[in-house]
Amino acid sequence: MKLSGDLAVFQSRLGYDFKRPELLSEAVTHASISSATRSDNQRLEFLGDRVLGLVMAEALLEEDTSASEGKLAPRFNALVRKETCAEIAISLDLGKVLKLGRSEMMSGGRRKQALLGDALEAVIAAVYLDGGFAAAKMLVLRIWSNHIASVEEDARDAKTALQEWAQARGFPPPLYVVVGRSGPDHAPMFTISAQLENGATQDATAGSKRQAEQNAAMQLLAKLEAT
């Protein structure tokens, strides 16, 4: 199989030449366009998630030989979460080569965070199946290098940190309420309100509910810690 022009260019950006290019083609094929003759990337995404996790766990252990599990776990979560995968997918312009069904394409699928993150994990699995673990590890360490180097010592995600703040004071977990939605269907913006039992609240807006929740939690935590 010969790669199409766009996929060949993407392969160059990726920095890995496939011996079995059909694996890369499968990795960028979303379920919305799959058929009896064309496999989607869901199985590869399942495998890639595990490969990514192993590479990151090993990298963190080597990066800080004295860190406890309690310190390593939040850093690990920050590096493998879907938002980080999507950021890296965007830097590689992965959205441009995704094979999507018409409805998914019309709804802005090439920019969807979850879809981009899943596709990048599928690409990692494709490299793993094509060239083995060493090739997949080399790829992940290269495209994640800046994130690994800059991951904060205390890298708990904001929602986890806010929940821990609440629990330490005897409060139930925070609530996250959708208080607004704007923009077209293919690029919606969500406004989420993070709310604590003591009446503290903070609204934040983002292109996905998940990111809006994180933003609201981060801003509310900063407000609480400043008082």
PyMOL CGO cylinders between C-alpha atoms (Angstrom):
from pymol import cmd
from pymol.cgo import CYLINDER

trace = [
    CYLINDER, 0.00, 0.00, 0.00, 1.23, 3.49, -0.86, 0.3, 1, 1, 1, 1, 1, 1,
    CYLINDER, 1.23, 3.49, -0.86, 0.37, 6.40, 1.38, 0.3, 1, 1, 1, 1, 1, 1,
    CYLINDER, 0.37, 6.40, 1.38, -1.65, 9.30, 0.00, 0.3, 1, 1, 1, 1, 1, 1,
    CYLINDER, -1.65, 9.30, 0.00, 0.04, 12.69, -0.32, 0.3, 1, 1, 1, 1, 1, 1,
    CYLINDER, 0.04, 12.69, -0.32, -1.28, 14.09, 2.98, 0.3, 1, 1, 1, 1, 1, 1,
    CYLINDER, -1.28, 14.09, 2.98, -0.46, 10.90, 4.90, 0.3, 1, 1, 1, 1, 1, 1,
    CYLINDER, -0.46, 10.90, 4.90, 3.04, 10.80, 3.42, 0.3, 1, 1, 1, 1, 1, 1,
    CYLINDER, 3.04, 10.80, 3.42, 3.60, 14.36, 4.61, 0.3, 1, 1, 1, 1, 1, 1,
    CYLINDER, 3.60, 14.36, 4.61, 2.22, 13.45, 8.04, 0.3, 1, 1, 1, 1, 1, 1,
    CYLINDER, 2.22, 13.45, 8.04, 4.56, 10.46, 8.18, 0.3, 1, 1, 1, 1, 1, 1,
    CYLINDER, 4.56, 10.46, 8.18, 7.47, 12.85, 7.62, 0.3, 1, 1, 1, 1, 1, 1,
    CYLINDER, 7.47, 12.85, 7.62, 6.24, 15.12, 10.43, 0.3, 1, 1, 1, 1, 1, 1,
    CYLINDER, 6.24, 15.12, 10.43, 5.97, 12.08, 12.64, 0.3, 1, 1, 1, 1, 1, 1,
    CYLINDER, 5.97, 12.08, 12.64, 9.55, 11.13, 11.89, 0.3, 1, 1, 1, 1, 1, 1,
    CYLINDER, 9.55, 11.13, 11.89, 8.85, 7.44, 11.40, 0.3, 1, 1, 1, 1, 1, 1,
    CYLINDER, 8.85, 7.44, 11.40, 8.67, 5.52, 8.09, 0.3, 1, 1, 1, 1, 1, 1,
    CYLINDER, 8.67, 5.52, 8.09, 6.14, 2.70, 8.14, 0.3, 1, 1, 1, 1, 1, 1,
    CYLINDER, 6.14, 2.70, 8.14, 7.06, -0.65, 6.66, 0.3, 1, 1, 1, 1, 1, 1,
    CYLINDER, 7.06, -0.65, 6.66, 3.33, -1.45, 6.77, 0.3, 1, 1, 1, 1, 1, 1,
    CYLINDER, 3.33, -1.45, 6.77, 1.67, 1.85, 5.82, 0.3, 1, 1, 1, 1, 1, 1,
    CYLINDER, 1.67, 1.85, 5.82, -1.78, 0.31, 6.15, 0.3, 1, 1, 1, 1, 1, 1,
    CYLINDER, -1.78, 0.31, 6.15, -1.30, 0.55, 9.91, 0.3, 1, 1, 1, 1, 1, 1,
    CYLINDER, -1.30, 0.55, 9.91, -1.00, 4.32, 9.71, 0.3, 1, 1, 1, 1, 1, 1,
    CYLINDER, -1.00, 4.32, 9.71, -4.04, 4.48, 7.45, 0.3, 1, 1, 1, 1, 1, 1,
    CYLINDER, -4.04, 4.48, 7.45, -6.05, 2.48, 10.00, 0.3, 1, 1, 1, 1, 1, 1,
    CYLINDER, -6.05, 2.48, 10.00, -4.80, 4.66, 12.85, 0.3, 1, 1, 1, 1, 1, 1,
    CYLINDER, -4.80, 4.66, 12.85, -6.29, 7.81, 11.30, 0.3, 1, 1, 1, 1, 1, 1,
    CYLINDER, -6.29, 7.81, 11.30, -9.62, 6.20, 10.35, 0.3, 1, 1, 1, 1, 1, 1,
    CYLINDER, -9.62, 6.20, 10.35, -12.46, 7.19, 12.68, 0.3, 1, 1, 1, 1, 1, 1,
    CYLINDER, -12.46, 7.19, 12.68, -15.38, 4.85, 13.37, 0.3, 1, 1, 1, 1, 1, 1,
    CYLINDER, -15.38, 4.85, 13.37, -17.72, 7.29, 11.59, 0.3, 1, 1, 1, 1, 1, 1,
    CYLINDER, -17.72, 7.29, 11.59, -16.25, 6.25, 8.22, 0.3, 1, 1, 1, 1, 1, 1,
    CYLINDER, -16.25, 6.25, 8.22, -15.34, 2.61, 8.86, 0.3, 1, 1, 1, 1, 1, 1,
    CYLINDER, -15.34, 2.61, 8.86, -16.99, -0.18, 6.87, 0.3, 1, 1, 1, 1, 1, 1,
    CYLINDER, -16.99, -0.18, 6.87, -16.76, -3.90, 6.22, 0.3, 1, 1, 1, 1, 1, 1,
    CYLINDER, -16.76, -3.90, 6.22, -13.65, -3.24, 4.13, 0.3, 1, 1, 1, 1, 1, 1,
    CYLINDER, -13.65, -3.24, 4.13, -12.12, -0.45, 6.23, 0.3, 1, 1, 1, 1, 1, 1,
    CYLINDER, -12.12, -0.45, 6.23, -11.16, -0.90, 9.89, 0.3, 1, 1, 1, 1, 1, 1,
    CYLINDER, -11.16, -0.90, 9.89, -11.43, 2.02, 12.31, 0.3, 1, 1, 1, 1, 1, 1,
    CYLINDER, -11.43, 2.02, 12.31, -8.83, 3.03, 14.87, 0.3, 1, 1, 1, 1, 1, 1,
    CYLINDER, -8.83, 3.03, 14.87, -10.61, 2.01, 18.08, 0.3, 1, 1, 1, 1, 1, 1,
    CYLINDER, -10.61, 2.01, 18.08, -8.64, -1.19, 18.66, 0.3, 1, 1, 1, 1, 1, 1,
    CYLINDER, -8.64, -1.19, 18.66, -5.37, 0.62, 17.95, 0.3, 1, 1, 1, 1, 1, 1,
    CYLINDER, -5.37, 0.62, 17.95, -6.36, 3.39, 20.35, 0.3, 1, 1, 1, 1, 1, 1,
    CYLINDER, -6.36, 3.39, 20.35, -6.89, 0.77, 23.09, 0.3, 1, 1, 1, 1, 1, 1,
    CYLINDER, -6.89, 0.77, 23.09, -3.39, -0.61, 22.53, 0.3, 1, 1, 1, 1, 1, 1,
    CYLINDER, -3.39, -0.61, 22.53, -1.74, 2.79, 22.10, 0.3, 1, 1, 1, 1, 1, 1,
    CYLINDER, -1.74, 2.79, 22.10, -3.10, 3.99, 25.42, 0.3, 1, 1, 1, 1, 1, 1,
    CYLINDER, -3.10, 3.99, 25.42, -1.25, 1.13, 27.14, 0.3, 1, 1, 1, 1, 1, 1,
    CYLINDER, -1.25, 1.13, 27.14, 1.98, 1.66, 25.19, 0.3, 1, 1, 1, 1, 1, 1,
    CYLINDER, 1.98, 1.66, 25.19, 1.92, 5.37, 26.03, 0.3, 1, 1, 1, 1, 1, 1,
    CYLINDER, 1.92, 5.37, 26.03, 1.33, 4.59, 29.69, 0.3, 1, 1, 1, 1, 1, 1,
    CYLINDER, 1.33, 4.59, 29.69, 4.30, 2.23, 29.90, 0.3, 1, 1, 1, 1, 1, 1,
    CYLINDER, 4.30, 2.23, 29.90, 6.63, 4.67, 28.15, 0.3, 1, 1, 1, 1, 1, 1,
    CYLINDER, 6.63, 4.67, 28.15, 5.57, 7.52, 30.43, 0.3, 1, 1, 1, 1, 1, 1,
    CYLINDER, 5.57, 7.52, 30.43, 5.84, 5.48, 33.63, 0.3, 1, 1, 1, 1, 1, 1,
    CYLINDER, 5.84, 5.48, 33.63, 9.36, 4.40, 32.69, 0.3, 1, 1, 1, 1, 1, 1,
    CYLINDER, 9.36, 4.40, 32.69, 10.37, 7.93, 31.65, 0.3, 1, 1, 1, 1, 1, 1,
    CYLINDER, 10.37, 7.93, 31.65, 9.17, 9.43, 34.93, 0.3, 1, 1, 1, 1, 1, 1,
    CYLINDER, 9.17, 9.43, 34.93, 11.03, 6.84, 36.99, 0.3, 1, 1, 1, 1, 1, 1,
    CYLINDER, 11.03, 6.84, 36.99, 14.23, 7.66, 35.10, 0.3, 1, 1, 1, 1, 1, 1,
    CYLINDER, 14.23, 7.66, 35.10, 13.62, 11.42, 35.29, 0.3, 1, 1, 1, 1, 1, 1,
    CYLINDER, 13.62, 11.42, 35.29, 13.31, 11.50, 39.08, 0.3, 1, 1, 1, 1, 1, 1,
    CYLINDER, 13.31, 11.50, 39.08, 14.84, 8.51, 40.85, 0.3, 1, 1, 1, 1, 1, 1,
    CYLINDER, 14.84, 8.51, 40.85, 13.83, 9.71, 44.31, 0.3, 1, 1, 1, 1, 1, 1,
    CYLINDER, 13.83, 9.71, 44.31, 10.16, 10.65, 43.73, 0.3, 1, 1, 1, 1, 1, 1,
    CYLINDER, 10.16, 10.65, 43.73, 7.53, 8.70, 45.63, 0.3, 1, 1, 1, 1, 1, 1,
    CYLINDER, 7.53, 8.70, 45.63, 4.54, 7.07, 43.95, 0.3, 1, 1, 1, 1, 1, 1,
    CYLINDER, 4.54, 7.07, 43.95, 2.42, 9.88, 45.34, 0.3, 1, 1, 1, 1, 1, 1,
    CYLINDER, 2.42, 9.88, 45.34, 4.48, 12.41, 43.39, 0.3, 1, 1, 1, 1, 1, 1,
    CYLINDER, 4.48, 12.41, 43.39, 4.83, 10.31, 40.24, 0.3, 1, 1, 1, 1, 1, 1,
    CYLINDER, 4.83, 10.31, 40.24, 1.13, 9.48, 39.83, 0.3, 1, 1, 1, 1, 1, 1,
    CYLINDER, 1.13, 9.48, 39.83, -0.14, 13.05, 39.25, 0.3, 1, 1, 1, 1, 1, 1,
    CYLINDER, -0.14, 13.05, 39.25, 2.73, 13.76, 36.85, 0.3, 1, 1, 1, 1, 1, 1,
    CYLINDER, 2.73, 13.76, 36.85, 1.87, 10.59, 34.96, 0.3, 1, 1, 1, 1, 1, 1,
    CYLINDER, 1.87, 10.59, 34.96, -1.80, 11.56, 34.78, 0.3, 1, 1, 1, 1, 1, 1,
    CYLINDER, -1.80, 11.56, 34.78, -0.88, 15.03, 33.49, 0.3, 1, 1, 1, 1, 1, 1,
    CYLINDER, -0.88, 15.03, 33.49, 1.23, 13.56, 30.70, 0.3, 1, 1, 1, 1, 1, 1,
    CYLINDER, 1.23, 13.56, 30.70, -1.19, 10.90, 29.44, 0.3, 1, 1, 1, 1, 1, 1,
    CYLINDER, -1.19, 10.90, 29.44, -4.52, 12.68, 29.84, 0.3, 1, 1, 1, 1, 1, 1,
    CYLINDER, -4.52, 12.68, 29.84, -6.56, 13.35, 26.73, 0.3, 1, 1, 1, 1, 1, 1,
    CYLINDER, -6.56, 13.35, 26.73, -5.89, 17.10, 26.79, 0.3, 1, 1, 1, 1, 1, 1,
    CYLINDER, -5.89, 17.10, 26.79, -2.14, 16.52, 26.54, 0.3, 1, 1, 1, 1, 1, 1,
    CYLINDER, -2.14, 16.52, 26.54, -2.55, 13.95, 23.77, 0.3, 1, 1, 1, 1, 1, 1,
    CYLINDER, -2.55, 13.95, 23.77, -4.74, 16.40, 21.87, 0.3, 1, 1, 1, 1, 1, 1,
    CYLINDER, -4.74, 16.40, 21.87, -2.18, 19.22, 22.25, 0.3, 1, 1, 1, 1, 1, 1,
    CYLINDER, -2.18, 19.22, 22.25, 0.50, 17.04, 20.73, 0.3, 1, 1, 1, 1, 1, 1,
    CYLINDER, 0.50, 17.04, 20.73, -1.86, 15.84, 17.99, 0.3, 1, 1, 1, 1, 1, 1,
    CYLINDER, -1.86, 15.84, 17.99, -2.51, 19.49, 17.09, 0.3, 1, 1, 1, 1, 1, 1,
    CYLINDER, -2.51, 19.49, 17.09, 1.23, 20.22, 16.99, 0.3, 1, 1, 1, 1, 1, 1,
    CYLINDER, 1.23, 20.22, 16.99, 1.58, 17.39, 14.45, 0.3, 1, 1, 1, 1, 1, 1,
    CYLINDER, 1.58, 17.39, 14.45, -1.46, 18.62, 12.47, 0.3, 1, 1, 1, 1, 1, 1,
    CYLINDER, -1.46, 18.62, 12.47, -2.99, 15.17, 12.89, 0.3, 1, 1, 1, 1, 1, 1,
    CYLINDER, -2.99, 15.17, 12.89, -6.50, 16.53, 12.39, 0.3, 1, 1, 1, 1, 1, 1,
    CYLINDER, -6.50, 16.53, 12.39, -5.71, 17.30, 8.77, 0.3, 1, 1, 1, 1, 1, 1,
    CYLINDER, -5.71, 17.30, 8.77, -5.25, 13.62, 7.86, 0.3, 1, 1, 1, 1, 1, 1,
    CYLINDER, -5.25, 13.62, 7.86, -8.11, 12.10, 9.86, 0.3, 1, 1, 1, 1, 1, 1,
    CYLINDER, -8.11, 12.10, 9.86, -10.56, 10.03, 7.82, 0.3, 1, 1, 1, 1, 1, 1,
    CYLINDER, -10.56, 10.03, 7.82, -14.01, 11.01, 9.06, 0.3, 1, 1, 1, 1, 1, 1,
    CYLINDER, -14.01, 11.01, 9.06, -17.60, 10.36, 8.12, 0.3, 1, 1, 1, 1, 1, 1,
    CYLINDER, -17.60, 10.36, 8.12, -19.55, 13.28, 6.71, 0.3, 1, 1, 1, 1, 1, 1,
    CYLINDER, -19.55, 13.28, 6.71, -21.51, 13.96, 9.90, 0.3, 1, 1, 1, 1, 1, 1,
    CYLINDER, -21.51, 13.96, 9.90, -18.39, 13.92, 12.07, 0.3, 1, 1, 1, 1, 1, 1,
    CYLINDER, -18.39, 13.92, 12.07, -16.58, 16.16, 9.61, 0.3, 1, 1, 1, 1, 1, 1,
    CYLINDER, -16.58, 16.16, 9.61, -19.45, 18.65, 9.52, 0.3, 1, 1, 1, 1, 1, 1,
    CYLINDER, -19.45, 18.65, 9.52, -19.54, 18.81, 13.33, 0.3, 1, 1, 1, 1, 1, 1,
    CYLINDER, -19.54, 18.81, 13.33, -15.88, 19.86, 13.54, 0.3, 1, 1, 1, 1, 1, 1,
    CYLINDER, -15.88, 19.86, 13.54, -14.38, 16.43, 14.20, 0.3, 1, 1, 1, 1, 1, 1,
    CYLINDER, -14.38, 16.43, 14.20, -10.92, 17.48, 13.08, 0.3, 1, 1, 1, 1, 1, 1,
    CYLINDER, -10.92, 17.48, 13.08, -10.74, 19.84, 16.06, 0.3, 1, 1, 1, 1, 1, 1,
    CYLINDER, -10.74, 19.84, 16.06, -12.36, 17.68, 18.73, 0.3, 1, 1, 1, 1, 1, 1,
    CYLINDER, -12.36, 17.68, 18.73, -10.07, 17.07, 21.67, 0.3, 1, 1, 1, 1, 1, 1,
    CYLINDER, -10.07, 17.07, 21.67, -11.17, 13.51, 22.44, 0.3, 1, 1, 1, 1, 1, 1,
    CYLINDER, -11.17, 13.51, 22.44, -11.05, 12.46, 18.80, 0.3, 1, 1, 1, 1, 1, 1,
    CYLINDER, -11.05, 12.46, 18.80, -7.55, 13.91, 18.31, 0.3, 1, 1, 1, 1, 1, 1,
    CYLINDER, -7.55, 13.91, 18.31, -6.25, 12.32, 21.51, 0.3, 1, 1, 1, 1, 1, 1,
    CYLINDER, -6.25, 12.32, 21.51, -7.64, 8.91, 20.56, 0.3, 1, 1, 1, 1, 1, 1,
    CYLINDER, -7.64, 8.91, 20.56, -6.15, 9.14, 17.08, 0.3, 1, 1, 1, 1, 1, 1,
    CYLINDER, -6.15, 9.14, 17.08, -2.70, 9.97, 18.44, 0.3, 1, 1, 1, 1, 1, 1,
    CYLINDER, -2.70, 9.97, 18.44, -2.84, 6.93, 20.72, 0.3, 1, 1, 1, 1, 1, 1,
    CYLINDER, -2.84, 6.93, 20.72, -3.81, 4.86, 17.68, 0.3, 1, 1, 1, 1, 1, 1,
    CYLINDER, -3.81, 4.86, 17.68, -0.78, 6.21, 15.79, 0.3, 1, 1, 1, 1, 1, 1,
    CYLINDER, -0.78, 6.21, 15.79, 1.46, 5.19, 18.71, 0.3, 1, 1, 1, 1, 1, 1,
    CYLINDER, 1.46, 5.19, 18.71, 0.01, 1.68, 18.52, 0.3, 1, 1, 1, 1, 1, 1,
    CYLINDER, 0.01, 1.68, 18.52, 0.59, 1.60, 14.76, 0.3, 1, 1, 1, 1, 1, 1,
    CYLINDER, 0.59, 1.60, 14.76, 4.27, 2.45, 15.29, 0.3, 1, 1, 1, 1, 1, 1,
    CYLINDER, 4.27, 2.45, 15.29, 4.49, -0.20, 18.02, 0.3, 1, 1, 1, 1, 1, 1,
    CYLINDER, 4.49, -0.20, 18.02, 3.02, -2.89, 15.76, 0.3, 1, 1, 1, 1, 1, 1,
    CYLINDER, 3.02, -2.89, 15.76, 5.16, -1.81, 12.82, 0.3, 1, 1, 1, 1, 1, 1,
    CYLINDER, 5.16, -1.81, 12.82, 8.51, -1.32, 14.52, 0.3, 1, 1, 1, 1, 1, 1,
    CYLINDER, 8.51, -1.32, 14.52, 8.28, -2.72, 18.04, 0.3, 1, 1, 1, 1, 1, 1,
    CYLINDER, 8.28, -2.72, 18.04, 8.41, -1.16, 21.48, 0.3, 1, 1, 1, 1, 1, 1,
    CYLINDER, 8.41, -1.16, 21.48, 11.77, 0.57, 20.95, 0.3, 1, 1, 1, 1, 1, 1,
    CYLINDER, 11.77, 0.57, 20.95, 10.41, 2.48, 17.95, 0.3, 1, 1, 1, 1, 1, 1,
    CYLINDER, 10.41, 2.48, 17.95, 7.23, 3.46, 19.79, 0.3, 1, 1, 1, 1, 1, 1,
    CYLINDER, 7.23, 3.46, 19.79, 9.20, 4.56, 22.83, 0.3, 1, 1, 1, 1, 1, 1,
    CYLINDER, 9.20, 4.56, 22.83, 11.54, 6.69, 20.70, 0.3, 1, 1, 1, 1, 1, 1,
    CYLINDER, 11.54, 6.69, 20.70, 8.56, 8.38, 19.04, 0.3, 1, 1, 1, 1, 1, 1,
    CYLINDER, 8.56, 8.38, 19.04, 6.72, 9.09, 22.30, 0.3, 1, 1, 1, 1, 1, 1,
    CYLINDER, 6.72, 9.09, 22.30, 9.79, 10.46, 24.07, 0.3, 1, 1, 1, 1, 1, 1,
    CYLINDER, 9.79, 10.46, 24.07, 10.52, 12.75, 21.13, 0.3, 1, 1, 1, 1, 1, 1,
    CYLINDER, 10.52, 12.75, 21.13, 7.05, 14.22, 20.63, 0.3, 1, 1, 1, 1, 1, 1,
    CYLINDER, 7.05, 14.22, 20.63, 6.39, 14.42, 24.40, 0.3, 1, 1, 1, 1, 1, 1,
    CYLINDER, 6.39, 14.42, 24.40, 9.86, 15.76, 25.28, 0.3, 1, 1, 1, 1, 1, 1,
    CYLINDER, 9.86, 15.76, 25.28, 8.78, 19.31, 26.13, 0.3, 1, 1, 1, 1, 1, 1,
    CYLINDER, 8.78, 19.31, 26.13, 5.88, 18.09, 28.25, 0.3, 1, 1, 1, 1, 1, 1,
    CYLINDER, 5.88, 18.09, 28.25, 8.06, 15.62, 30.16, 0.3, 1, 1, 1, 1, 1, 1,
    CYLINDER, 8.06, 15.62, 30.16, 10.66, 18.30, 30.85, 0.3, 1, 1, 1, 1, 1, 1,
    CYLINDER, 10.66, 18.30, 30.85, 8.11, 20.83, 32.07, 0.3, 1, 1, 1, 1, 1, 1,
    CYLINDER, 8.11, 20.83, 32.07, 5.63, 18.66, 33.99, 0.3, 1, 1, 1, 1, 1, 1,
    CYLINDER, 5.63, 18.66, 33.99, 5.14, 20.29, 37.37, 0.3, 1, 1, 1, 1, 1, 1,
    CYLINDER, 5.14, 20.29, 37.37, 6.38, 18.60, 40.52, 0.3, 1, 1, 1, 1, 1, 1,
    CYLINDER, 6.38, 18.60, 40.52, 2.84, 18.81, 41.86, 0.3, 1, 1, 1, 1, 1, 1,
    CYLINDER, 2.84, 18.81, 41.86, 0.92, 17.97, 38.70, 0.3, 1, 1, 1, 1, 1, 1,
    CYLINDER, 0.92, 17.97, 38.70, -2.45, 17.07, 40.14, 0.3, 1, 1, 1, 1, 1, 1,
    CYLINDER, -2.45, 17.07, 40.14, -5.19, 18.12, 37.77, 0.3, 1, 1, 1, 1, 1, 1,
    CYLINDER, -5.19, 18.12, 37.77, -7.25, 21.03, 39.04, 0.3, 1, 1, 1, 1, 1, 1,
    CYLINDER, -7.25, 21.03, 39.04, -10.42, 19.02, 39.68, 0.3, 1, 1, 1, 1, 1, 1,
    CYLINDER, -10.42, 19.02, 39.68, -8.52, 16.54, 41.85, 0.3, 1, 1, 1, 1, 1, 1,
    CYLINDER, -8.52, 16.54, 41.85, -6.82, 19.35, 43.76, 0.3, 1, 1, 1, 1, 1, 1,
    CYLINDER, -6.82, 19.35, 43.76, -10.13, 21.14, 44.39, 0.3, 1, 1, 1, 1, 1, 1,
    CYLINDER, -10.13, 21.14, 44.39, -11.77, 17.92, 45.55, 0.3, 1, 1, 1, 1, 1, 1,
    CYLINDER, -11.77, 17.92, 45.55, -8.91, 17.30, 47.98, 0.3, 1, 1, 1, 1, 1, 1,
    CYLINDER, -8.91, 17.30, 47.98, -9.27, 20.89, 49.27, 0.3, 1, 1, 1, 1, 1, 1,
    CYLINDER, -9.27, 20.89, 49.27, -12.98, 20.31, 49.86, 0.3, 1, 1, 1, 1, 1, 1,
    CYLINDER, -12.98, 20.31, 49.86, -12.55, 16.92, 51.53, 0.3, 1, 1, 1, 1, 1, 1,
    CYLINDER, -12.55, 16.92, 51.53, -9.85, 18.28, 53.86, 0.3, 1, 1, 1, 1, 1, 1,
    CYLINDER, -9.85, 18.28, 53.86, -12.47, 20.71, 55.19, 0.3, 1, 1, 1, 1, 1, 1,
    CYLINDER, -12.47, 20.71, 55.19, -15.28, 18.18, 55.50, 0.3, 1, 1, 1, 1, 1, 1,
    CYLINDER, -15.28, 18.18, 55.50, -17.14, 19.32, 52.38, 0.3, 1, 1, 1, 1, 1, 1,
    CYLINDER, -17.14, 19.32, 52.38, -18.64, 16.98, 49.79, 0.3, 1, 1, 1, 1, 1, 1,
    CYLINDER, -18.64, 16.98, 49.79, -17.00, 16.91, 46.34, 0.3, 1, 1, 1, 1, 1, 1,
    CYLINDER, -17.00, 16.91, 46.34, -17.48, 20.02, 44.17, 0.3, 1, 1, 1, 1, 1, 1,
    CYLINDER, -17.48, 20.02, 44.17, -20.38, 20.18, 41.73, 0.3, 1, 1, 1, 1, 1, 1,
    CYLINDER, -20.38, 20.18, 41.73, -19.86, 21.12, 38.06, 0.3, 1, 1, 1, 1, 1, 1,
    CYLINDER, -19.86, 21.12, 38.06, -22.93, 22.63, 36.44, 0.3, 1, 1, 1, 1, 1, 1,
    CYLINDER, -22.93, 22.63, 36.44, -23.35, 23.64, 32.80, 0.3, 1, 1, 1, 1, 1, 1,
    CYLINDER, -23.35, 23.64, 32.80, -24.61, 27.22, 32.95, 0.3, 1, 1, 1, 1, 1, 1,
    CYLINDER, -24.61, 27.22, 32.95, -24.21, 28.19, 29.31, 0.3, 1, 1, 1, 1, 1, 1,
    CYLINDER, -24.21, 28.19, 29.31, -23.48, 27.06, 25.80, 0.3, 1, 1, 1, 1, 1, 1,
    CYLINDER, -23.48, 27.06, 25.80, -22.69, 29.23, 22.78, 0.3, 1, 1, 1, 1, 1, 1,
    CYLINDER, -22.69, 29.23, 22.78, -21.22, 29.01, 19.31, 0.3, 1, 1, 1, 1, 1, 1,
    CYLINDER, -21.22, 29.01, 19.31, -22.13, 26.82, 16.33, 0.3, 1, 1, 1, 1, 1, 1,
    CYLINDER, -22.13, 26.82, 16.33, -22.69, 23.07, 16.66, 0.3, 1, 1, 1, 1, 1, 1,
    CYLINDER, -22.69, 23.07, 16.66, -19.33, 22.29, 15.04, 0.3, 1, 1, 1, 1, 1, 1,
    CYLINDER, -19.33, 22.29, 15.04, -17.42, 24.51, 17.50, 0.3, 1, 1, 1, 1, 1, 1,
    CYLINDER, -17.42, 24.51, 17.50, -19.44, 24.87, 20.73, 0.3, 1, 1, 1, 1, 1, 1,
    CYLINDER, -19.44, 24.87, 20.73, -18.24, 26.77, 23.81, 0.3, 1, 1, 1, 1, 1, 1,
    CYLINDER, -18.24, 26.77, 23.81, -19.35, 25.55, 27.23, 0.3, 1, 1, 1, 1, 1, 1,
    CYLINDER, -19.35, 25.55, 27.23, -19.55, 27.58, 30.44, 0.3, 1, 1, 1, 1, 1, 1,
    CYLINDER, -19.55, 27.58, 30.44, -19.26, 25.49, 33.59, 0.3, 1, 1, 1, 1, 1, 1,
    CYLINDER, -19.26, 25.49, 33.59, -19.79, 26.61, 37.18, 0.3, 1, 1, 1, 1, 1, 1,
    CYLINDER, -19.79, 26.61, 37.18, -17.66, 24.89, 39.84, 0.3, 1, 1, 1, 1, 1, 1,
    CYLINDER, -17.66, 24.89, 39.84, -19.59, 25.01, 43.13, 0.3, 1, 1, 1, 1, 1, 1,
    CYLINDER, -19.59, 25.01, 43.13, -18.69, 24.15, 46.72, 0.3, 1, 1, 1, 1, 1, 1,
    CYLINDER, -18.69, 24.15, 46.72, -21.01, 23.53, 49.65, 0.3, 1, 1, 1, 1, 1, 1,
    CYLINDER, -21.01, 23.53, 49.65, -19.73, 26.67, 51.39, 0.3, 1, 1, 1, 1, 1, 1,
    CYLINDER, -19.73, 26.67, 51.39, -21.13, 28.81, 48.57, 0.3, 1, 1, 1, 1, 1, 1,
    CYLINDER, -21.13, 28.81, 48.57, -17.87, 29.44, 46.71, 0.3, 1, 1, 1, 1, 1, 1,
    CYLINDER, -17.87, 29.44, 46.71, -18.35, 29.32, 42.94, 0.3, 1, 1, 1, 1, 1, 1,
    CYLINDER, -18.35, 29.32, 42.94, -16.38, 30.05, 39.79, 0.3, 1, 1, 1, 1, 1, 1,
    CYLINDER, -16.38, 30.05, 39.79, -17.42, 30.00, 36.13, 0.3, 1, 1, 1, 1, 1, 1,
    CYLINDER, -17.42, 30.00, 36.13, -15.13, 29.18, 33.21, 0.3, 1, 1, 1, 1, 1, 1,
    CYLINDER, -15.13, 29.18, 33.21, -15.61, 28.70, 29.47, 0.3, 1, 1, 1, 1, 1, 1,
    CYLINDER, -15.61, 28.70, 29.47, -13.85, 26.34, 27.04, 0.3, 1, 1, 1, 1, 1, 1,
    CYLINDER, -13.85, 26.34, 27.04, -14.42, 24.35, 23.88, 0.3, 1, 1, 1, 1, 1, 1,
    CYLINDER, -14.42, 24.35, 23.88, -15.19, 21.14, 25.79, 0.3, 1, 1, 1, 1, 1, 1,
    CYLINDER, -15.19, 21.14, 25.79, -17.05, 20.47, 29.03, 0.3, 1, 1, 1, 1, 1, 1,
    CYLINDER, -17.05, 20.47, 29.03, -14.04, 18.66, 30.43, 0.3, 1, 1, 1, 1, 1, 1,
    CYLINDER, -14.04, 18.66, 30.43, -11.68, 21.57, 29.84, 0.3, 1, 1, 1, 1, 1, 1,
    CYLINDER, -11.68, 21.57, 29.84, -14.21, 24.09, 31.13, 0.3, 1, 1, 1, 1, 1, 1,
    CYLINDER, -14.21, 24.09, 31.13, -14.51, 22.05, 34.34, 0.3, 1, 1, 1, 1, 1, 1,
    CYLINDER, -14.51, 22.05, 34.34, -10.73, 22.02, 34.73, 0.3, 1, 1, 1, 1, 1, 1,
    CYLINDER, -10.73, 22.02, 34.73, -10.53, 25.76, 34.14, 0.3, 1, 1, 1, 1, 1, 1,
    CYLINDER, -10.53, 25.76, 34.14, -13.30, 26.48, 36.63, 0.3, 1, 1, 1, 1, 1, 1,
    CYLINDER, -13.30, 26.48, 36.63, -11.68, 24.26, 39.25, 0.3, 1, 1, 1, 1, 1, 1,
    CYLINDER, -11.68, 24.26, 39.25, -8.27, 25.87, 38.72, 0.3, 1, 1, 1, 1, 1, 1,
    CYLINDER, -8.27, 25.87, 38.72, -9.65, 29.40, 39.03, 0.3, 1, 1, 1, 1, 1, 1,
    CYLINDER, -9.65, 29.40, 39.03, -11.77, 28.56, 42.08, 0.3, 1, 1, 1, 1, 1, 1,
    CYLINDER, -11.77, 28.56, 42.08, -8.85, 26.88, 43.82, 0.3, 1, 1, 1, 1, 1, 1,
    CYLINDER, -8.85, 26.88, 43.82, -6.63, 29.90, 43.14, 0.3, 1, 1, 1, 1, 1, 1,
    CYLINDER, -6.63, 29.90, 43.14, -9.32, 32.19, 44.59, 0.3, 1, 1, 1, 1, 1, 1,
    CYLINDER, -9.32, 32.19, 44.59, -9.69, 30.01, 47.71, 0.3, 1, 1, 1, 1, 1, 1,
    CYLINDER, -9.69, 30.01, 47.71, -5.94, 29.78, 48.31, 0.3, 1, 1, 1, 1, 1, 1,
    CYLINDER, -5.94, 29.78, 48.31, -5.59, 33.57, 47.97, 0.3, 1, 1, 1, 1, 1, 1,
    CYLINDER, -5.59, 33.57, 47.97, -8.06, 34.26, 50.79, 0.3, 1, 1, 1, 1, 1, 1,
]
cmd.load_cgo(trace, "trace")
